Amino acid sequence: MSNPELLTDWKFLKDWKLLFQLNDLEKNSEVMILPTWNSCNSFFNTFKNFSEKEKKYYLELLERSDEILHEYGGDPLNHTWSDFRPLRLSREEDWSDWLAFFVSESNGSFVFDLFNFAFKSQKVHRELVASSFRADIVVEWDDNNSATIIEVKTGDQNLLKTYPTNKAVESKMSHIKKWDNYILLLDRQIDDITENDNFKIIIWSDVVVALRKCLYEKSENLLWRSLAYTFAGCIEIKLNNSITTERIKVHQIIFNIQNQLNIIERSLNNG
């Protein structure tokens, strides 16, 4: 009987850009010309070799991360986080609560890594009601002059309410002179909306990079870092659909680790 742990996880097909490109080619061509089987085999072998090389590099980065984070039990991807009940993974509000905590309790390092602001929070509002709208997170900064609105998304497709929500909050808090407005999206949602003068886009991978940098550099206090370790793991496994370290090691090739590799490379190399 085959070992189920060694079976290929075909979920990568859902986000495999090559399939989308083939679909586009079929739509835009009167005749779909498929490559010969020899060409297909050559392509697959090239792809397989690239994946193995990428996997090897990724495991090298994970080894570095394990060494730095040894006091926590190594990299957050060493755990599945599936039964971590303090963060109810099905509720967008819980993700917002945790993010608001890290902004509120940051000594400034996390805020700088995520937003490039040289401020600390003075007050963080959750579910701030303005007119008929409700803002997920509103942060007043310690310069007493500026604030930031963060609309948090974990899959909700209702992205158009961001602009009227921001305007309602700005009208309510007229003492604030400078506003920065963000919408926080899943990585796969980034093509669903266009950044404009009214708000900027950040993705959950950006949050993980900022959390990891604070862990690697020990730039926040120990309590903050302990909770950040947990939050980073939950984001990567549950929101970004990353692959745990154990599953990476048992597969010969891994097709869908580009995003994970990017996260850990950026956070380790301060990029």
N, C-alpha and C positions, 0 to 999 in steps of 0.2 A: 504494500500500500504506500502511495506517495506521501511524503511529508508536506502537509499544507503550508508550513512555514517557508517552504522553498518555491512555492508557486508564485508566478509573476503577478503583481498587482496591476490590473489593467485600468485602474481609475485614471491613470495619467492621460488616457485617450480623450477624456472630457475636455482637457485644456491643452491638447497637443496642437500647436499652431500649424504643423504640417497638414493636418486633416482639413483645417479651415482654408489653407491655401489651395489644396486640391479641390475643395468645394467651389471656391471662387473661380478656379480655372475651368471647372465643368460648367458653371453658370455662364461664363463669358466666352465659351468656345462652342461653335456649332458641332464640332467633332472632338470627343475626348480621346486623346492619343495617350495610351498607357505605355510606360517603358517596358522593355523586354524583361523576362525573368532574370536574366544575367545581370541586367542593370539594377534590378530590385535587390538581388543578393549582394551586389557590390555596395549599394547604398546602405543596406542593413548592416553589413560588416563594418563600414565606416562609422555608422551611427553607434554600433555596439562598442567599437574601440574608443570612440569619443566618450561614451557614457562611462566606461570603465576608468578612463583617465580622469574624468571629472569626479567620479566616486572616490578614487584614490586621493585626489587633492582635497576633497571635502573631508574625508576621514582624517587627513593630516591636520586640517584646521580644527576639527573636533577634538583631536588629541591635545592640541595647544589649549583649547578652551577647557578641557577636563583638568589640565594641570593648574590653570589659573583659578578655576572654581572648585578645587578639590574639597574645600571645607563645606560645600553644599552637596557633595556627592557627584561632582563633575558637571557636565553641561546639562541644561534643562531638558534637552532632548533625550536624556537617559531615562526619562519617565513618560508615561502615557497621559497622565493628568485626567483621564476619563472619569474618575470617581472623585474629583476634587469638588465637593459640594459647596464650600464657602463661596465659590464663584459659579452661579447658576448659568451654565453655558448657553442655555436657550433664551436667556433674557438680555436684550440689548441694554436695559437699565443697569444690570450688574456690571457689565463691561464699562459703562460710563461712570459708575460709582468708584470702581477701582482706579480708573484713569484719573478721575478728579482727586482721589486720595494722593496719588503720586505727584501730581502737580502741586497740591496744597502743602504737602510735607517736604517737598524738595528744597534743598539748601541753595538751589539755583543751577546746579550742574545738569540735572535732567531737563529742566526748562530750556537751558541753553542748547543742549544736544538736540532737542526736538524742534524748538522754534527759533533758535539762534537769538534769543532774547537774553539780555544781561540783567534780568529782574528776578525777584522772588514774588510769590503770590501774597497779596494782602488779604484777599477774601475770595473763596471759590463758591459759586452758587450752583446748585444742582436743580434741574427742572424749574428754571426761573420762568414765571408766568408773565407775559407781556401781551396785553390786548387778548386776542384769542389764540395766541401762540405760546409754545412752551420750549424754551431753549435747554438743550441737554446740559452743557457746561458753560458757565460764564466766569471768567477769571479777571479780578481786578488786581493790577500789579502794584508793587510797592513804590512806584514813582508818583502815585496819586493822580495820574493824568491819563493812563492808558488801560485798556481792557481787551480781552480776547473772548470771542464766542467760538465754541467747538461743537459742531453738530456731529454726533457719533452714529456711524452706520455699521451694522454687522450683517448686512444682506438685505435690509429694507430698500425697496426700489423707489420709495417716495423721496426723490432728491430735490424736487422743485420747491419744496416749502422752505428751503434754507434761506433764500433771499428775503421773503417777507418776514420770517422769524427774526433775522438779523436786524432788519429795519425797525421792527417793533421794540426789540430790546434796546437799540440805540436811542430811540425816542423816549423810552422809560427812564434810561440812565443818562440823562442829559448832562450830568456833571462830568462825564468822561469825554475827553477831547480827542483821543486817538484810539481808533478801533482796528483790530486785526481779526478777521473772521476766517475760520477754517471749517472744512468738512472732512471728516475722517472716514475713509472708505476701505472696504476689503480690497486687496490688490487686484482681484479680478473685476472690480467695479470701476476701475480707473477710466475705462473707455466710455462709461455711461454718462459722463458729465464733463463739461469743459470748464476749466478754471477761468475766472474773469476778474474784473476789478472789484467785485463785491465779496468774493471769497477765494481762498487758496485751498488747494487739495493736498492732504497728506494721506498716507496709507498706513495700514497696520504694521507693515514691515519697517516703516520709519520709527514707529513706537518701539518695536523690538530692538532695533539698532541702538536707540537712545538708552533703553533699559540695560542692554548688554554692555554698552560702553561704561555706564555707571558701575556695573558689576565688576568689569575687568579692571577699571581704574580705582575702584573703592572710593569714588568721589562723593557718595552719599553715606548716611550713617548705616549701621549694621541692621537695624530693624527695617529701614526702608529697603535695603538691598535684599534682605531675606524674602520680603513680600514681592519685590520686583523679580526675583528669580522665578517664583511661582507664576507670576503674571506673564512673564516672557514665555515660559513653557506652554501655558494655556493658549496664548495667542498663536504661537507657531503650530501647535498640534491641532487646535480646535478651529481657529479662524483661517489660518493659512494652509491647512491640510498638509502640514509637514510630516516627515517620516521619522519615527523614533530611531535612535542610534542602533538598537538591536535589529530592527527590520532592515536598516541599511546594510548591516554587516552580513545578513544571511542571504541577500540577493546578489547574484552575480553582476547584474547591471541595474542601474537605477535611472529611470527616464525623467523623473520629475523633481530634481533637487536643485535646479538652477536658482530658484528663489531662496532656498535655504542657504546655498553656498554664498549668494550675494549678501544675505543678512550677516552671516558670521564673518565673512571677509571684511565687510564695511566696519563692523563693530570692533574687530580685532586690530585692523590696520588704520583705525581712526579716519576712515574715508567717508 
